[in-house]
Amino acid sequence: MSASNQSHLRGLAEEFQESTNAIRKELNQLSEAGYLEKSTDKNKILYRANTKNSLFKPLQKLIHTYLGIDEIVDNILQKAGDIQEVSLIGDYAAGIDSGEIDVLILGENINQAYLLLLAEKVGKKLEKKVNISFAKSKEEQRYINLYTNNSKI
């Protein structure tokens, strides 16, 4: 679960193909430990990452490092143009290790040729296929936000 995503019990149970009781137990433990925040919307309890938890950033960094995403983001930000946001989309955003990493880059005046070449190189290093798509705005879809340029928002 990323800071920008929220989900409810049944949705998580379906996504992880587990019983609602097993998911409820884990969600309660994570909430009690302070890793998740709970909110209600109509008759649903929604869960999202607690970004105020002191371990949120280290855990997020650990996950990014494990997936190899930190290297992609660092390289992108060095010489890629006016990037506003970088998001992980597709299977990895859904928690599925399919072997393909889909990255959405939002911004203007982006050096697309450089980024496509970089994606190929990083993909070889990670032994995964890295697909990059470019847009000026984000459509509604599942994503994990990896980077936002707050100075331009």
N, C-alpha and C positions, 0 to 999 in steps of 0.2 A: 504494500500500500504506500502511495506517495503522499506528500503533503497536499497536493492538489486534487487528490481523489478521495471519494468517500463511498462507502458501500453499506449495505444492510445485511442482516444475518442470512436470509434465504439466498440472496445473490452470491454471497461468499460461499455458502454451502454448495450451491450449484457449480460455481467456478472451480472449487477445489474437490468436487465430487466426494464430499464428506457429509455426515449427518448434521442436522441443525444443532443437535445437542453437543456434538464434539466441537463444532465451530463456536457455539455460545460459550462453552467452558473456556476455550482459548481467548475469545474476545473479552470475557470478563476478567481473566487473569491479566491480559495486556492492559486493559483499562485500569484495573486496580494498581498495577505497577506504574501507571502514568505514561505508557507508551501510546495509548489511543485516547481520543476524546469521543464522548458520546453526545449525540443530539437527537432530538425527535422531530419527525416530520409526519404529521397526521398520525397514523398508528404504527409507524416504522421507527426503529432505533437505528440511526446512522452512525457509522464509525469512520474516523479519519485519524491520520497520524498526528500526534501531539508535537508540533514543531517547537513548543516551549520546553519540552523535556531536554535536560542537559545532554542526553545521549543521542538525540535526534540526528544532529550533524555527523557525529562519528559513525553511527549506524548507516546513515545514508551514504557516507563516503565508503564504508566497508562494502556495501552492496554494489556501488558503482565500480569499485576496484575489482570486486569478484567478477563482475560482468565484463570488465575491460572498458567500460564506458568512460571512465575518468580520462583515459588516454585520448579517446576520440574528442572529448570536450576541450581538453587542454590544447590540442593541435588545432582544432577549429577556431578557437578564440584568438590564436596568435596572429593569423594572417588571412582571415577569411572574408573580411568586409564588415558591413554594418549589421551585425547579427543582433536581433532583439530577443530571440528565444530559441532554445534547443530542447527538443522533447523526444523521448523514446516512445515509439508507437508500435502497433502490431503485436506479434506474439510475446515479445519480452515484456511489453507493458501489461500484458495479461498474465504474466508469470509463467509463460511457456518457453522452454529452451528448445526452439525449433532449429537452431543453427543459423537463423537469419536475424540480424539486428536491423530494425527499421528506425531511422532517425529523421525527424522533421525539423527543418531549419526555417525560422521566420526572420525576415528582414529585407533590406533593400541593398542594392549594389553589392551583392554577394559574389565572391569569386567561385562560381560553380565548378569550373574546370578543376581548380585546385582541390576543392572538397571531394569531387568524384574520384580524383586520383588518390587522395588521402584515404577515402573509404576503401578503395581496393587494397591499398597497402596495409591498413589496419586490419582488414578482413583476413588477409593472409597471415598476419601475425597472430590473430586470435583464433585462426582456423574456423572462421565463421564468415558468412556473406553479410556485408554491410551495405544496406540500401539507404541512400539519402534522397529525400524529396525536399523541394523548396516551395515556399508559399509566402504570401504577404499577410495572411491571417489563418487562424487555426479553425478547422471544422470541428463540429462536435464528434468526438471519438475518444476512445480510451487512450490515455497518454500518461507518461511520467515526465514531469518537467525536470530537466537536468540543469538548465541555465536560463536565467532571465536577466536582461540588462535593465536594471531598475532605474538607471539614470535617464532612460528614454521613455519610460512608461508614464 
